[in-house]
Amino acid sequence: MFNLVTSSPMFIGQQRASHSPPTNAISVQLPTWADTIGWAQRDPRVLDAMKTGYPRFFIPRSVNTLCERLLGMLEPEPTENLKTRMALAWASLRHALYCVRFLRNNHTALGHESGVVRLWRVSWTGGGRLVGDENKDLEALCNDPEPSEANYIGEKDIYLMTFPEKEMFALGKAAWQHSGFGISSRRAQYWLDHAPFLTQQPKMSLPSAKEIDLRVTHARTVIRRRIAAAHSTPSLSVSEYDVYLFPTGMTSIAEASLAALSLTSNSSTYKGVAIYGFPYVDTYKLLSVFFSHPTILYKPSPSDLSSLLATASSSTPFRMMVTEFPGNPLLQSPPLRELYSAARKAGFPVIVDDTVGTSANLAVLSACDVVCTSLTKMFSGGCNVMGGAVVISQQSAFHTRLKARLEKVKGEGDSAWFWQDVLQMEENSRDFVGRVKKAGENAARMVRLLRNYQRSETNLEGIVEEVYYPWGSGTQHYYDEFLRPLTANGTLTAANSDSKLPDKDGDSSRDSKVDTELTSRNGYSHGSSLNSLTDSTEHVPSGYGFLLSFRLSTPILARAFYDALSVAKGPSLGTNFTLCCAYTLLAHYKELEWAAGYGVVEDLVRVSVGVEEWDWLKERVSRALETAKTMAGKDEDGAKRE
């Protein structure tokens, strides 16, 4: 039915003999609740078994290998000393220097005063030289990024940051996680396989530089047009030239935020940054910790909304506002029109992250200045590549100034997003709209099933305490304001993902020719599956997204359900296959009490629903619910509580 370019996560402790995990997978199987706790506690039993993981939380093995090789070459030390020294690699100088700044701002406060963090610029031929950062102006680097010594695509310089001790590396790892600025597993493996100073074998046969450049340039153009078409509405047309691509979703949020913050000075006339609703963990930490901006987090409550609006209209308004539509993991939708109206009156920009809702379901660009999306998730679906996008609204009062800032970093962003990742993303996203619809139908059916188990006055034996999903929630009316209508044949009105749009000269023939070549090479026919999405079961809405969360009556029941659920279990979301996780343990294990204050409780179960046949999913979810039901009134050992 679909072109499922998918990397299923490997199993911990029960790896399938017939399926070796791909190097570039961005999740990992955590089969039991105990495995999730083991990951959160960095238990060697779990860590040593993992071959892959979500790349910002679990540094890919190929990246580790490359960093170790480069560290040994650039800073040779006795073998016994190497065990205490580590390194990380970054794709651009400006991003690397942001990480250096973060380290310098934080290491003294944490008591790490010994040692020196070094930054090396490493060329494809093995040359390395130290980069002095004391006089580097990060803003100036936007205007005039330092050129790479290599012209051949894939051979651009990388930046190696070396750490004298593990405590300092922990800070570097935090920078890697919050920012998304690190190199990808494909870039690292490409260097290991092809850089002349790293391999003794002859370079494998590769397409010519001209052919690669043609394919990658075309792929970027197709992705930009695909995103522009998906965001367009009859009243707001989005140009591909207002779409900017980056290596990760967090990098897209970072660059959009830097662009928005560049509109104002960081002075006492501004309150700081406002975040409405409980956000994804690293959005908050990127702004408040990595960039060290005063950041105020507002709960989605009447009192907090009133407080936010009062500040927005005061003499010291915000520098910008960030919100998710809907939020992750509680799936609440903000009063976006009201927030945007207040922001426009006060004169500050609004950034919306629509990763969970997707542009296939929602048209939010009319009520914000910028939309950020993690292409890693449902846009790709394949669980095997990272990417991010920024889209500027042409109706924004800040359009010209935001665009000018993002144009400065466009070349850097294109270079940082490794060419093999670009090609993989283009291939994965060809049936984006159809997969969103199918996954949305499955999610709505799963919500209906879960609500049948919900405790109520008429179902006192229900084991589900609460279900979080836009459809049927207290904030559904906010969501519905931006919900795209369905066409007569039941598909969403977002444009076909591969509409041929003319280039600057009005000629689409070049795109068609290259696209035909890529299609033939990959054995895929565009649009072949978008109309074969019918399901014989009762009709449910498809536009409310693929993500849902729920809470069972007790933590014991949550564990029982999770352990009994026979689907993929681990980090990430928006995969073609259904992926369940103990969200709070993965994202907030060190701050459980703080997260609980926003309703994100320790035993929250989150499910990213895939495009499998519903009967297959229903059987597995029902069985897990029935298993959990047998644990009602019992302790963890299965004994009945007195």
Protein Blocks (a to p, Z undefined) as FASTA:
>chain_A
ZZcdddddddehiacfklccdfkbcbdcdfbfklmmmmmnopaklmmmpmbdcfklmccf
klmmmmmmmmmmmmgcdfklmmmgccdddfbfklmmmmmmmmmmmmmmnopaghjddddd
ddfkopacdddfklpcfklmmmmccddfbfbghiaccdddddfbfklmmmmmmmmmmnop
accfklmmmmmmmmmklpcbdcdddddfklmmmmmmmmmmmmmmmmmmmmpcfklccdfk
lcccdfbfklmmmmmmmmmmmmpccdfkbgbjcdedjddfklmmmmmmmnopacdddddb
fklmmmmmmmmmmmbdcfbdcddddddfklpacdfklmmmmmmmnopacdddfklnopml
pccklncfbdcddfklmmnonopaccddddddfkbmklmmmmmmmmmmmmmmmmmmcfkl
mmmmmmmmmmmmmmmmmmmmmmmmmmmmmmmmpccfklmkbcbfbdcdfehpaklmmmmm
mmccddfkopafbdcfkbccddfkopaklmmmmmmmmmmmnopaehklmmmmccfbdcdd
fklojbdcdddfbfklmmmmmmmpccdededehiabdcdddfklmmmmmmmmmmmmnopa
fklccddddfbdfklmmmmmmmmmmmmmmmgoiafkopacZZ
